[in-house]
């Protein structure tokens, strides 16, 4: 279920993150999707998709933060 383009991302991502943050999300998700194929590599009983989404949000939060209700690049 990797995402080919930012337009393929879930609405919750597309409608909230700036374009550059969407790209970070997409690339991190796709990488995690491959990395966590084996259930033994995931925490607890998390699904592959859930794990990939968590990794993607973590990657976004490394460079962006939510301020005043909007995601903005960290200073």
CHARMM internal coordinates of N, CA and C (Angstrom, degrees):
IC EDIT
DIST 1 N 1 CA 1.4320
DIST 1 CA 1 C 1.5220
ANGL 1 N 1 CA 1 C 112.15
DIST 1 C 2 N 1.2984
ANGL 1 CA 1 C 2 N 119.60
DIHE 1 N 1 CA 1 C 2 N 24.11
DIST 2 N 2 CA 1.4620
ANGL 1 C 2 N 2 CA 120.20
DIHE 1 CA 1 C 2 N 2 CA 176.07
DIST 2 CA 2 C 1.5301
ANGL 2 N 2 CA 2 C 110.78
DIHE 1 C 2 N 2 CA 2 C -57.70
DIST 2 C 3 N 1.3070
ANGL 2 CA 2 C 3 N 115.38
DIHE 2 N 2 CA 2 C 3 N 157.02
DIST 3 N 3 CA 1.4636
ANGL 2 C 3 N 3 CA 121.73
DIHE 2 CA 2 C 3 N 3 CA -178.10
DIST 3 CA 3 C 1.5237
ANGL 3 N 3 CA 3 C 109.58
DIHE 2 C 3 N 3 CA 3 C -101.89
DIST 3 C 4 N 1.3320
ANGL 3 CA 3 C 4 N 116.66
DIHE 3 N 3 CA 3 C 4 N 126.42
DIST 4 N 4 CA 1.4658
ANGL 3 C 4 N 4 CA 121.42
DIHE 3 CA 3 C 4 N 4 CA -179.30
DIST 4 CA 4 C 1.5232
ANGL 4 N 4 CA 4 C 112.22
DIHE 3 C 4 N 4 CA 4 C -77.11
DIST 4 C 5 N 1.3234
ANGL 4 CA 4 C 5 N 116.35
DIHE 4 N 4 CA 4 C 5 N -38.70
DIST 5 N 5 CA 1.4638
ANGL 4 C 5 N 5 CA 121.16
DIHE 4 CA 4 C 5 N 5 CA -178.11
DIST 5 CA 5 C 1.5265
ANGL 5 N 5 CA 5 C 109.16
DIHE 4 C 5 N 5 CA 5 C -137.11
DIST 5 C 6 N 1.3175
ANGL 5 CA 5 C 6 N 116.15
DIHE 5 N 5 CA 5 C 6 N 165.77
DIST 6 N 6 CA 1.4676
ANGL 5 C 6 N 6 CA 120.05
DIHE 5 CA 5 C 6 N 6 CA 176.90
DIST 6 CA 6 C 1.5274
ANGL 6 N 6 CA 6 C 111.20
DIHE 5 C 6 N 6 CA 6 C -62.81
DIST 6 C 7 N 1.3202
ANGL 6 CA 6 C 7 N 117.44
DIHE 6 N 6 CA 6 C 7 N -30.09
DIST 7 N 7 CA 1.4632
ANGL 6 C 7 N 7 CA 121.31
DIHE 6 CA 6 C 7 N 7 CA 178.95
DIST 7 CA 7 C 1.5265
ANGL 7 N 7 CA 7 C 111.84
DIHE 6 C 7 N 7 CA 7 C -63.89
DIST 7 C 8 N 1.3255
ANGL 7 CA 7 C 8 N 116.66
DIHE 7 N 7 CA 7 C 8 N -20.69
DIST 8 N 8 CA 1.4689
ANGL 7 C 8 N 8 CA 121.46
DIHE 7 CA 7 C 8 N 8 CA 179.85
DIST 8 CA 8 C 1.5281
ANGL 8 N 8 CA 8 C 112.94
DIHE 7 C 8 N 8 CA 8 C -84.02
DIST 8 C 9 N 1.3272
ANGL 8 CA 8 C 9 N 117.23
DIHE 8 N 8 CA 8 C 9 N -11.92
DIST 9 N 9 CA 1.4688
ANGL 8 C 9 N 9 CA 121.14
DIHE 8 CA 8 C 9 N 9 CA -177.71
DIST 9 CA 9 C 1.5215
ANGL 9 N 9 CA 9 C 110.97
DIHE 8 C 9 N 9 CA 9 C -64.52
DIST 9 C 10 N 1.3246
ANGL 9 CA 9 C 10 N 117.64
DIHE 9 N 9 CA 9 C 10 N 156.89
DIST 10 N 10 CA 1.4669
ANGL 9 C 10 N 10 CA 120.56
DIHE 9 CA 9 C 10 N 10 CA 177.59
DIST 10 CA 10 C 1.5332
ANGL 10 N 10 CA 10 C 110.58
DIHE 9 C 10 N 10 CA 10 C -60.84
DIST 10 C 11 N 1.3270
ANGL 10 CA 10 C 11 N 117.19
DIHE 10 N 10 CA 10 C 11 N 149.43
DIST 11 N 11 CA 1.4675
ANGL 10 C 11 N 11 CA 120.40
DIHE 10 CA 10 C 11 N 11 CA 179.40
DIST 11 CA 11 C 1.5299
ANGL 11 N 11 CA 11 C 113.48
DIHE 10 C 11 N 11 CA 11 C -54.41
DIST 11 C 12 N 1.3212
ANGL 11 CA 11 C 12 N 117.28
DIHE 11 N 11 CA 11 C 12 N -34.30
DIST 12 N 12 CA 1.4670
ANGL 11 C 12 N 12 CA 119.96
DIHE 11 CA 11 C 12 N 12 CA -179.65
DIST 12 CA 12 C 1.5288
ANGL 12 N 12 CA 12 C 111.92
DIHE 11 C 12 N 12 CA 12 C -62.88
DIST 12 C 13 N 1.3020
ANGL 12 CA 12 C 13 N 116.85
DIHE 12 N 12 CA 12 C 13 N -25.02
DIST 13 N 13 CA 1.4641
ANGL 12 C 13 N 13 CA 121.43
DIHE 12 CA 12 C 13 N 13 CA 176.92
DIST 13 CA 13 C 1.5297
ANGL 13 N 13 CA 13 C 109.35
DIHE 12 C 13 N 13 CA 13 C -89.60
DIST 13 C 14 N 1.3221
ANGL 13 CA 13 C 14 N 116.78
DIHE 13 N 13 CA 13 C 14 N -51.76
DIST 14 N 14 CA 1.4708
ANGL 13 C 14 N 14 CA 121.84
DIHE 13 CA 13 C 14 N 14 CA -178.01
DIST 14 CA 14 C 1.5219
ANGL 14 N 14 CA 14 C 112.57
DIHE 13 C 14 N 14 CA 14 C -57.45
DIST 14 C 15 N 1.3135
ANGL 14 CA 14 C 15 N 116.28
DIHE 14 N 14 CA 14 C 15 N -40.92
DIST 15 N 15 CA 1.4660
ANGL 14 C 15 N 15 CA 120.63
DIHE 14 CA 14 C 15 N 15 CA -173.99
DIST 15 CA 15 C 1.5246
ANGL 15 N 15 CA 15 C 113.63
DIHE 14 C 15 N 15 CA 15 C -81.22
DIST 15 C 16 N 1.3203
ANGL 15 CA 15 C 16 N 117.86
DIHE 15 N 15 CA 15 C 16 N -7.95
DIST 16 N 16 CA 1.4587
ANGL 15 C 16 N 16 CA 119.99
DIHE 15 CA 15 C 16 N 16 CA -175.34
DIST 16 CA 16 C 1.5219
ANGL 16 N 16 CA 16 C 114.73
DIHE 15 C 16 N 16 CA 16 C -119.28
DIST 16 C 17 N 1.3198
ANGL 16 CA 16 C 17 N 117.70
DIHE 16 N 16 CA 16 C 17 N -31.26
DIST 17 N 17 CA 1.4634
ANGL 16 C 17 N 17 CA 120.07
DIHE 16 CA 16 C 17 N 17 CA -174.83
DIST 17 CA 17 C 1.5257
ANGL 17 N 17 CA 17 C 111.59
DIHE 16 C 17 N 17 CA 17 C -98.16
DIST 17 C 18 N 1.3433
ANGL 17 CA 17 C 18 N 116.74
DIHE 17 N 17 CA 17 C 18 N 144.22
DIST 18 N 18 CA 1.4678
ANGL 17 C 18 N 18 CA 119.79
DIHE 17 CA 17 C 18 N 18 CA 171.80
DIST 18 CA 18 C 1.5302
ANGL 18 N 18 CA 18 C 109.76
DIHE 17 C 18 N 18 CA 18 C -62.58
DIST 18 C 19 N 1.3172
ANGL 18 CA 18 C 19 N 117.18
DIHE 18 N 18 CA 18 C 19 N 162.43
DIST 19 N 19 CA 1.4666
ANGL 18 C 19 N 19 CA 121.76
DIHE 18 CA 18 C 19 N 19 CA -176.34
DIST 19 CA 19 C 1.5261
ANGL 19 N 19 CA 19 C 113.11
DIHE 18 C 19 N 19 CA 19 C -54.42
DIST 19 C 20 N 1.3195
ANGL 19 CA 19 C 20 N 116.92
DIHE 19 N 19 CA 19 C 20 N -46.19
DIST 20 N 20 CA 1.4710
ANGL 19 C 20 N 20 CA 119.83
DIHE 19 CA 19 C 20 N 20 CA -177.98
DIST 20 CA 20 C 1.5287
ANGL 20 N 20 CA 20 C 110.93
DIHE 19 C 20 N 20 CA 20 C -63.32
DIST 20 C 21 N 1.3193
ANGL 20 CA 20 C 21 N 116.95
DIHE 20 N 20 CA 20 C 21 N -37.87
DIST 21 N 21 CA 1.4665
ANGL 20 C 21 N 21 CA 120.83
DIHE 20 CA 20 C 21 N 21 CA 178.18
DIST 21 CA 21 C 1.5305
ANGL 21 N 21 CA 21 C 110.73
DIHE 20 C 21 N 21 CA 21 C -69.72
DIST 21 C 22 N 1.3199
ANGL 21 CA 21 C 22 N 116.47
DIHE 21 N 21 CA 21 C 22 N -33.71
DIST 22 N 22 CA 1.4643
ANGL 21 C 22 N 22 CA 119.92
DIHE 21 CA 21 C 22 N 22 CA 176.25
DIST 22 CA 22 C 1.5267
ANGL 22 N 22 CA 22 C 110.33
DIHE 21 C 22 N 22 CA 22 C -62.94
DIST 22 C 23 N 1.3202
ANGL 22 CA 22 C 23 N 116.28
DIHE 22 N 22 CA 22 C 23 N -38.99
DIST 23 N 23 CA 1.4578
ANGL 22 C 23 N 23 CA 120.44
DIHE 22 CA 22 C 23 N 23 CA 179.18
DIST 23 CA 23 C 1.5263
ANGL 23 N 23 CA 23 C 110.28
DIHE 22 C 23 N 23 CA 23 C -65.29
DIST 23 C 24 N 1.3249
ANGL 23 CA 23 C 24 N 116.90
DIHE 23 N 23 CA 23 C 24 N -42.71
DIST 24 N 24 CA 1.4738
ANGL 23 C 24 N 24 CA 120.71
DIHE 23 CA 23 C 24 N 24 CA 176.01
DIST 24 CA 24 C 1.5235
ANGL 24 N 24 CA 24 C 109.25
DIHE 23 C 24 N 24 CA 24 C -58.55
DIST 24 C 25 N 1.3236
ANGL 24 CA 24 C 25 N 116.32
DIHE 24 N 24 CA 24 C 25 N -46.97
DIST 25 N 25 CA 1.4639
ANGL 24 C 25 N 25 CA 121.69
DIHE 24 CA 24 C 25 N 25 CA -179.04
DIST 25 CA 25 C 1.5256
ANGL 25 N 25 CA 25 C 110.24
DIHE 24 C 25 N 25 CA 25 C -58.73
DIST 25 C 26 N 1.3280
ANGL 25 CA 25 C 26 N 115.95
DIHE 25 N 25 CA 25 C 26 N -49.84
DIST 26 N 26 CA 1.4680
ANGL 25 C 26 N 26 CA 120.83
DIHE 25 CA 25 C 26 N 26 CA -176.70
DIST 26 CA 26 C 1.5280
ANGL 26 N 26 CA 26 C 111.59
DIHE 25 C 26 N 26 CA 26 C -61.15
DIST 26 C 27 N 1.3190
ANGL 26 CA 26 C 27 N 116.84
DIHE 26 N 26 CA 26 C 27 N -45.98
DIST 27 N 27 CA 1.4622
ANGL 26 C 27 N 27 CA 119.96
DIHE 26 CA 26 C 27 N 27 CA -178.69
DIST 27 CA 27 C 1.5297
ANGL 27 N 27 CA 27 C 111.40
DIHE 26 C 27 N 27 CA 27 C -66.35
DIST 27 C 28 N 1.3208
ANGL 27 CA 27 C 28 N 116.65
DIHE 27 N 27 CA 27 C 28 N -40.77
DIST 28 N 28 CA 1.4696
ANGL 27 C 28 N 28 CA 120.06
DIHE 27 CA 27 C 28 N 28 CA 179.04
DIST 28 CA 28 C 1.5298
ANGL 28 N 28 CA 28 C 110.56
DIHE 27 C 28 N 28 CA 28 C -67.17
DIST 28 C 29 N 1.3235
ANGL 28 CA 28 C 29 N 116.86
DIHE 28 N 28 CA 28 C 29 N -41.72
DIST 29 N 29 CA 1.4645
ANGL 28 C 29 N 29 CA 120.65
DIHE 28 CA 28 C 29 N 29 CA 178.64
DIST 29 CA 29 C 1.5279
ANGL 29 N 29 CA 29 C 109.74
DIHE 28 C 29 N 29 CA 29 C -59.99
DIST 29 C 30 N 1.3343
ANGL 29 CA 29 C 30 N 116.41
DIHE 29 N 29 CA 29 C 30 N -49.44
DIST 30 N 30 CA 1.4659
ANGL 29 C 30 N 30 CA 120.32
DIHE 29 CA 29 C 30 N 30 CA -176.98
DIST 30 CA 30 C 1.5235
ANGL 30 N 30 CA 30 C 111.56
DIHE 29 C 30 N 30 CA 30 C -62.44
DIST 30 C 31 N 1.3202
ANGL 30 CA 30 C 31 N 116.67
DIHE 30 N 30 CA 30 C 31 N -39.05
DIST 31 N 31 CA 1.4613
ANGL 30 C 31 N 31 CA 120.47
DIHE 30 CA 30 C 31 N 31 CA 178.00
DIST 31 CA 31 C 1.5294
ANGL 31 N 31 CA 31 C 110.93
DIHE 30 C 31 N 31 CA 31 C -65.43
DIST 31 C 32 N 1.3197
ANGL 31 CA 31 C 32 N 116.43
DIHE 31 N 31 CA 31 C 32 N -45.77
DIST 32 N 32 CA 1.4635
ANGL 31 C 32 N 32 CA 120.95
DIHE 31 CA 31 C 32 N 32 CA 179.82
DIST 32 CA 32 C 1.5301
ANGL 32 N 32 CA 32 C 110.85
DIHE 31 C 32 N 32 CA 32 C -66.18
DIST 32 C 33 N 1.3253
ANGL 32 CA 32 C 33 N 116.71
DIHE 32 N 32 CA 32 C 33 N -34.61
DIST 33 N 33 CA 1.4626
ANGL 32 C 33 N 33 CA 120.56
DIHE 32 CA 32 C 33 N 33 CA 178.27
DIST 33 CA 33 C 1.5331
ANGL 33 N 33 CA 33 C 109.95
DIHE 32 C 33 N 33 CA 33 C -57.71
DIST 33 C 34 N 1.3166
ANGL 33 CA 33 C 34 N 115.72
DIHE 33 N 33 CA 33 C 34 N -41.58
DIST 34 N 34 CA 1.4628
ANGL 33 C 34 N 34 CA 120.16
DIHE 33 CA 33 C 34 N 34 CA 178.38
DIST 34 CA 34 C 1.5277
ANGL 34 N 34 CA 34 C 111.22
DIHE 33 C 34 N 34 CA 34 C -74.23
DIST 34 C 35 N 1.3186
ANGL 34 CA 34 C 35 N 116.16
DIHE 34 N 34 CA 34 C 35 N -44.31
DIST 35 N 35 CA 1.4652
ANGL 34 C 35 N 35 CA 121.13
DIHE 34 CA 34 C 35 N 35 CA -175.05
DIST 35 CA 35 C 1.5216
ANGL 35 N 35 CA 35 C 112.96
DIHE 34 C 35 N 35 CA 35 C -64.46
DIST 35 C 36 N 1.3234
ANGL 35 CA 35 C 36 N 117.77
DIHE 35 N 35 CA 35 C 36 N -36.35
DIST 36 N 36 CA 1.4666
ANGL 35 C 36 N 36 CA 121.21
DIHE 35 CA 35 C 36 N 36 CA -174.08
DIST 36 CA 36 C 1.5253
ANGL 36 N 36 CA 36 C 112.96
DIHE 35 C 36 N 36 CA 36 C -105.63
DIST 36 C 37 N 1.3195
ANGL 36 CA 36 C 37 N 116.22
DIHE 36 N 36 CA 36 C 37 N 34.66
DIST 37 N 37 CA 1.4633
ANGL 36 C 37 N 37 CA 120.14
DIHE 36 CA 36 C 37 N 37 CA 177.85
DIST 37 CA 37 C 1.5284
ANGL 37 N 37 CA 37 C 111.03
DIHE 36 C 37 N 37 CA 37 C -62.91
DIST 37 C 38 N 1.3188
ANGL 37 CA 37 C 38 N 116.62
DIHE 37 N 37 CA 37 C 38 N -39.98
DIST 38 N 38 CA 1.4637
ANGL 37 C 38 N 38 CA 122.15
DIHE 37 CA 37 C 38 N 38 CA -178.85
DIST 38 CA 38 C 1.5344
ANGL 38 N 38 CA 38 C 109.58
DIHE 37 C 38 N 38 CA 38 C -80.56
DIST 38 C 39 N 1.3279
ANGL 38 CA 38 C 39 N 118.06
DIHE 38 N 38 CA 38 C 39 N 121.53
DIST 39 N 39 CA 1.4701
ANGL 38 C 39 N 39 CA 120.64
DIHE 38 CA 38 C 39 N 39 CA 179.69
DIST 39 CA 39 C 1.5217
ANGL 39 N 39 CA 39 C 113.72
DIHE 38 C 39 N 39 CA 39 C -55.79
DIST 39 C 40 N 1.3064
ANGL 39 CA 39 C 40 N 118.03
DIHE 39 N 39 CA 39 C 40 N -26.85
DIST 40 N 40 CA 1.4693
ANGL 39 C 40 N 40 CA 121.02
DIHE 39 CA 39 C 40 N 40 CA -179.87
DIST 40 CA 40 C 1.5274
ANGL 40 N 40 CA 40 C 111.58
DIHE 39 C 40 N 40 CA 40 C -67.19
DIST 40 C 41 N 1.3239
ANGL 40 CA 40 C 41 N 116.74
DIHE 40 N 40 CA 40 C 41 N -19.36
DIST 41 N 41 CA 1.4623
ANGL 40 C 41 N 41 CA 121.10
DIHE 40 CA 40 C 41 N 41 CA -179.49
DIST 41 CA 41 C 1.5316
ANGL 41 N 41 CA 41 C 112.58
DIHE 40 C 41 N 41 CA 41 C -87.27
DIST 41 C 42 N 1.3273
ANGL 41 CA 41 C 42 N 117.00
DIHE 41 N 41 CA 41 C 42 N -6.84
DIST 42 N 42 CA 1.4728
ANGL 41 C 42 N 42 CA 121.58
DIHE 41 CA 41 C 42 N 42 CA -178.10
DIST 42 CA 42 C 1.5089
ANGL 42 N 42 CA 42 C 110.91
DIHE 41 C 42 N 42 CA 42 C -98.63
DIST 42 C 43 N 1.3086
ANGL 42 CA 42 C 43 N 116.03
DIHE 42 N 42 CA 42 C 43 N 159.60
DIST 43 N 43 CA 1.4710
ANGL 42 C 43 N 43 CA 121.06
DIHE 42 CA 42 C 43 N 43 CA 177.76
DIST 43 CA 43 C 1.5214
ANGL 43 N 43 CA 43 C 110.40
DIHE 42 C 43 N 43 CA 43 C -82.22
DIST 43 C 44 N 1.3004
ANGL 43 CA 43 C 44 N 115.47
DIHE 43 N 43 CA 43 C 44 N 136.13
DIST 44 N 44 CA 1.4636
ANGL 43 C 44 N 44 CA 120.78
DIHE 43 CA 43 C 44 N 44 CA 176.37
DIST 44 CA 44 C 1.5131
ANGL 44 N 44 CA 44 C 111.81
DIHE 43 C 44 N 44 CA 44 C 54.71
DIST 44 C 45 N 1.3223
ANGL 44 CA 44 C 45 N 115.00
DIHE 44 N 44 CA 44 C 45 N -135.97
DIST 45 N 45 CA 1.4639
ANGL 44 C 45 N 45 CA 119.98
DIHE 44 CA 44 C 45 N 45 CA -179.33
DIST 45 CA 45 C 1.5278
ANGL 45 N 45 CA 45 C 111.48
DIHE 44 C 45 N 45 CA 45 C -107.09
DIST 45 C 46 N 1.3287
ANGL 45 CA 45 C 46 N 117.22
DIHE 45 N 45 CA 45 C 46 N 25.81
DIST 46 N 46 CA 1.4605
ANGL 45 C 46 N 46 CA 121.57
DIHE 45 CA 45 C 46 N 46 CA -179.60
DIST 46 CA 46 C 1.5279
ANGL 46 N 46 CA 46 C 110.16
DIHE 45 C 46 N 46 CA 46 C -63.13
DIST 46 C 47 N 1.3206
ANGL 46 CA 46 C 47 N 115.56
DIHE 46 N 46 CA 46 C 47 N 140.25
DIST 47 N 47 CA 1.4599
ANGL 46 C 47 N 47 CA 120.29
DIHE 46 CA 46 C 47 N 47 CA 177.46
DIST 47 CA 47 C 1.5231
ANGL 47 N 47 CA 47 C 109.72
DIHE 46 C 47 N 47 CA 47 C -75.74
DIST 47 C 48 N 1.2940
ANGL 47 CA 47 C 48 N 114.83
DIHE 47 N 47 CA 47 C 48 N 164.95
DIST 48 N 48 CA 1.4643
ANGL 47 C 48 N 48 CA 120.44
DIHE 47 CA 47 C 48 N 48 CA 178.09
DIST 48 CA 48 C 1.5351
ANGL 48 N 48 CA 48 C 109.85
DIHE 47 C 48 N 48 CA 48 C -60.25
DIST 48 C 49 N 1.3259
ANGL 48 CA 48 C 49 N 116.44
DIHE 48 N 48 CA 48 C 49 N -43.57
DIST 49 N 49 CA 1.4665
ANGL 48 C 49 N 49 CA 121.07
DIHE 48 CA 48 C 49 N 49 CA -179.53
DIST 49 CA 49 C 1.5272
ANGL 49 N 49 CA 49 C 111.37
DIHE 48 C 49 N 49 CA 49 C -64.60
DIST 49 C 50 N 1.3236
ANGL 49 CA 49 C 50 N 116.53
DIHE 49 N 49 CA 49 C 50 N -45.61
DIST 50 N 50 CA 1.4651
ANGL 49 C 50 N 50 CA 120.74
DIHE 49 CA 49 C 50 N 50 CA 179.47
DIST 50 CA 50 C 1.5282
ANGL 50 N 50 CA 50 C 110.81
DIHE 49 C 50 N 50 CA 50 C -60.00
DIST 50 C 51 N 1.3058
ANGL 50 CA 50 C 51 N 116.31
DIHE 50 N 50 CA 50 C 51 N -43.51
DIST 51 N 51 CA 1.4615
ANGL 50 C 51 N 51 CA 120.98
DIHE 50 CA 50 C 51 N 51 CA 179.55
DIST 51 CA 51 C 1.5237
ANGL 51 N 51 CA 51 C 110.43
DIHE 50 C 51 N 51 CA 51 C -62.98
DIST 51 C 52 N 1.3156
ANGL 51 CA 51 C 52 N 117.28
DIHE 51 N 51 CA 51 C 52 N -44.64
DIST 52 N 52 CA 1.4659
ANGL 51 C 52 N 52 CA 121.09
DIHE 51 CA 51 C 52 N 52 CA -179.44
DIST 52 CA 52 C 1.5270
ANGL 52 N 52 CA 52 C 111.01
DIHE 51 C 52 N 52 CA 52 C -63.14
DIST 52 C 53 N 1.3273
ANGL 52 CA 52 C 53 N 117.88
DIHE 52 N 52 CA 52 C 53 N -39.82
DIST 53 N 53 CA 1.4687
ANGL 52 C 53 N 53 CA 120.86
DIHE 52 CA 52 C 53 N 53 CA 177.90
DIST 53 CA 53 C 1.5300
ANGL 53 N 53 CA 53 C 110.66
DIHE 52 C 53 N 53 CA 53 C -65.56
DIST 53 C 54 N 1.3099
ANGL 53 CA 53 C 54 N 117.32
DIHE 53 N 53 CA 53 C 54 N -40.23
DIST 54 N 54 CA 1.4753
ANGL 53 C 54 N 54 CA 120.26
DIHE 53 CA 53 C 54 N 54 CA 178.55
DIST 54 CA 54 C 1.5266
ANGL 54 N 54 CA 54 C 111.08
DIHE 53 C 54 N 54 CA 54 C -62.82
DIST 54 C 55 N 1.3144
ANGL 54 CA 54 C 55 N 116.05
DIHE 54 N 54 CA 54 C 55 N -43.85
DIST 55 N 55 CA 1.4627
ANGL 54 C 55 N 55 CA 120.62
DIHE 54 CA 54 C 55 N 55 CA 178.46
DIST 55 CA 55 C 1.5319
ANGL 55 N 55 CA 55 C 109.95
DIHE 54 C 55 N 55 CA 55 C -62.94
DIST 55 C 56 N 1.3161
ANGL 55 CA 55 C 56 N 116.69
DIHE 55 N 55 CA 55 C 56 N -42.48
DIST 56 N 56 CA 1.4691
ANGL 55 C 56 N 56 CA 120.88
DIHE 55 CA 55 C 56 N 56 CA -178.83
DIST 56 CA 56 C 1.5282
ANGL 56 N 56 CA 56 C 111.14
DIHE 55 C 56 N 56 CA 56 C -63.05
DIST 56 C 57 N 1.3280
ANGL 56 CA 56 C 57 N 117.75
DIHE 56 N 56 CA 56 C 57 N -45.45
DIST 57 N 57 CA 1.4642
ANGL 56 C 57 N 57 CA 120.02
DIHE 56 CA 56 C 57 N 57 CA 178.41
DIST 57 CA 57 C 1.5194
ANGL 57 N 57 CA 57 C 111.08
DIHE 56 C 57 N 57 CA 57 C -63.54
DIST 57 C 58 N 1.3036
ANGL 57 CA 57 C 58 N 116.82
DIHE 57 N 57 CA 57 C 58 N -38.00
DIST 58 N 58 CA 1.4632
ANGL 57 C 58 N 58 CA 120.57
DIHE 57 CA 57 C 58 N 58 CA 177.85
DIST 58 CA 58 C 1.5257
ANGL 58 N 58 CA 58 C 110.49
DIHE 57 C 58 N 58 CA 58 C -62.43
DIST 58 C 59 N 1.3129
ANGL 58 CA 58 C 59 N 116.93
DIHE 58 N 58 CA 58 C 59 N -41.31
DIST 59 N 59 CA 1.4633
ANGL 58 C 59 N 59 CA 121.11
DIHE 58 CA 58 C 59 N 59 CA 178.95
DIST 59 CA 59 C 1.5283
ANGL 59 N 59 CA 59 C 110.77
DIHE 58 C 59 N 59 CA 59 C -63.34
DIST 59 C 60 N 1.3144
ANGL 59 CA 59 C 60 N 116.87
DIHE 59 N 59 CA 59 C 60 N -41.80
DIST 60 N 60 CA 1.4716
ANGL 59 C 60 N 60 CA 120.63
DIHE 59 CA 59 C 60 N 60 CA 178.60
DIST 60 CA 60 C 1.5225
ANGL 60 N 60 CA 60 C 109.77
DIHE 59 C 60 N 60 CA 60 C -62.96
DIST 60 C 61 N 1.3269
ANGL 60 CA 60 C 61 N 116.42
DIHE 60 N 60 CA 60 C 61 N -44.28
DIST 61 N 61 CA 1.4666
ANGL 60 C 61 N 61 CA 120.46
DIHE 60 CA 60 C 61 N 61 CA -176.83
DIST 61 CA 61 C 1.5247
ANGL 61 N 61 CA 61 C 112.59
DIHE 60 C 61 N 61 CA 61 C -66.78
DIST 61 C 62 N 1.3248
ANGL 61 CA 61 C 62 N 117.62
DIHE 61 N 61 CA 61 C 62 N -13.37
DIST 62 N 62 CA 1.4467
ANGL 61 C 62 N 62 CA 120.73
DIHE 61 CA 61 C 62 N 62 CA 175.31
DIST 62 CA 62 C 1.5230
ANGL 62 N 62 CA 62 C 112.36
DIHE 61 C 62 N 62 CA 62 C -71.06
DIST 62 C 63 N 1.3251
ANGL 62 CA 62 C 63 N 116.82
DIHE 62 N 62 CA 62 C 63 N -27.90
DIST 63 N 63 CA 1.4649
ANGL 62 C 63 N 63 CA 121.46
DIHE 62 CA 62 C 63 N 63 CA -176.95
DIST 63 CA 63 C 1.5221
ANGL 63 N 63 CA 63 C 113.94
DIHE 62 C 63 N 63 CA 63 C -119.45
DIST 63 C 64 N 1.3245
ANGL 63 CA 63 C 64 N 116.79
DIHE 63 N 63 CA 63 C 64 N -16.45
DIST 64 N 64 CA 1.4631
ANGL 63 C 64 N 64 CA 121.08
DIHE 63 CA 63 C 64 N 64 CA -176.78
DIST 64 CA 64 C 1.5193
ANGL 64 N 64 CA 64 C 110.28
DIHE 63 C 64 N 64 CA 64 C -127.17
DIST 64 C 65 N 1.3237
ANGL 64 CA 64 C 65 N 114.67
DIHE 64 N 64 CA 64 C 65 N 155.19
DIST 65 N 65 CA 1.4575
ANGL 64 C 65 N 65 CA 120.46
DIHE 64 CA 64 C 65 N 65 CA 175.37
DIST 65 CA 65 C 1.5171
ANGL 65 N 65 CA 65 C 108.36
DIHE 64 C 65 N 65 CA 65 C -140.22
DIST 65 C 66 N 1.3164
ANGL 65 CA 65 C 66 N 115.14
DIHE 65 N 65 CA 65 C 66 N 154.20
DIST 66 N 66 CA 1.4520
ANGL 65 C 66 N 66 CA 120.39
DIHE 65 CA 65 C 66 N 66 CA 179.19
DIST 66 CA 66 C 1.5216
ANGL 66 N 66 CA 66 C 108.34
DIHE 65 C 66 N 66 CA 66 C -91.74
DIST 66 C 67 N 1.3383
ANGL 66 CA 66 C 67 N 115.50
DIHE 66 N 66 CA 66 C 67 N 116.46
DIST 67 N 67 CA 1.4620
ANGL 66 C 67 N 67 CA 121.27
DIHE 66 CA 66 C 67 N 67 CA 178.53
DIST 67 CA 67 C 1.5153
ANGL 67 N 67 CA 67 C 108.70
DIHE 66 C 67 N 67 CA 67 C -128.67
DIST 67 C 68 N 1.3085
ANGL 67 CA 67 C 68 N 115.68
DIHE 67 N 67 CA 67 C 68 N 133.55
DIST 68 N 68 CA 1.4712
ANGL 67 C 68 N 68 CA 120.87
DIHE 67 CA 67 C 68 N 68 CA 179.38
DIST 68 CA 68 C 1.5291
ANGL 68 N 68 CA 68 C 111.58
DIHE 67 C 68 N 68 CA 68 C 52.61
DIST 68 C 69 N 1.3198
ANGL 68 CA 68 C 69 N 115.76
DIHE 68 N 68 CA 68 C 69 N 36.59
DIST 69 N 69 CA 1.4585
ANGL 68 C 69 N 69 CA 120.68
DIHE 68 CA 68 C 69 N 69 CA 175.89
DIST 69 CA 69 C 1.5122
ANGL 69 N 69 CA 69 C 115.07
DIHE 68 C 69 N 69 CA 69 C 81.58
DIST 69 C 70 N 1.3401
ANGL 69 CA 69 C 70 N 118.26
DIHE 69 N 69 CA 69 C 70 N 4.36
DIST 70 N 70 CA 1.4665
ANGL 69 C 70 N 70 CA 121.47
DIHE 69 CA 69 C 70 N 70 CA -178.47
DIST 70 CA 70 C 1.5211
ANGL 70 N 70 CA 70 C 109.99
DIHE 69 C 70 N 70 CA 70 C -130.77
DIST 70 C 71 N 1.3256
ANGL 70 CA 70 C 71 N 115.80
DIHE 70 N 70 CA 70 C 71 N 145.46
DIST 71 N 71 CA 1.4613
ANGL 70 C 71 N 71 CA 121.40
DIHE 70 CA 70 C 71 N 71 CA 176.09
DIST 71 CA 71 C 1.5086
ANGL 71 N 71 CA 71 C 109.11
DIHE 70 C 71 N 71 CA 71 C -79.72
DIST 71 C 72 N 1.3390
ANGL 71 CA 71 C 72 N 115.85
DIHE 71 N 71 CA 71 C 72 N 125.89
DIST 72 N 72 CA 1.4676
ANGL 71 C 72 N 72 CA 121.91
DIHE 71 CA 71 C 72 N 72 CA -179.18
DIST 72 CA 72 C 1.5183
ANGL 72 N 72 CA 72 C 109.03
DIHE 71 C 72 N 72 CA 72 C -133.63
DIST 72 C 73 N 1.3325
ANGL 72 CA 72 C 73 N 115.11
DIHE 72 N 72 CA 72 C 73 N 150.48
DIST 73 N 73 CA 1.4592
ANGL 72 C 73 N 73 CA 121.23
DIHE 72 CA 72 C 73 N 73 CA 177.50
DIST 73 CA 73 C 1.5192
ANGL 73 N 73 CA 73 C 108.32
DIHE 72 C 73 N 73 CA 73 C -62.87
DIST 73 C 74 N 1.3367
ANGL 73 CA 73 C 74 N 116.17
DIHE 73 N 73 CA 73 C 74 N 137.38
DIST 74 N 74 CA 1.4539
ANGL 73 C 74 N 74 CA 120.43
DIHE 73 CA 73 C 74 N 74 CA 178.41
DIST 74 CA 74 C 1.5244
ANGL 74 N 74 CA 74 C 109.75
DIHE 73 C 74 N 74 CA 74 C -66.71
DIST 74 C 75 N 1.3141
ANGL 74 CA 74 C 75 N 115.28
DIHE 74 N 74 CA 74 C 75 N 147.69
DIST 75 N 75 CA 1.4765
ANGL 74 C 75 N 75 CA 120.46
DIHE 74 CA 74 C 75 N 75 CA 178.79
DIST 75 CA 75 C 1.5030
ANGL 75 N 75 CA 75 C 111.20
DIHE 74 C 75 N 75 CA 75 C -73.14
END
COOR INIT
IC SEED 1 N 1 CA 1 C
IC BUILD
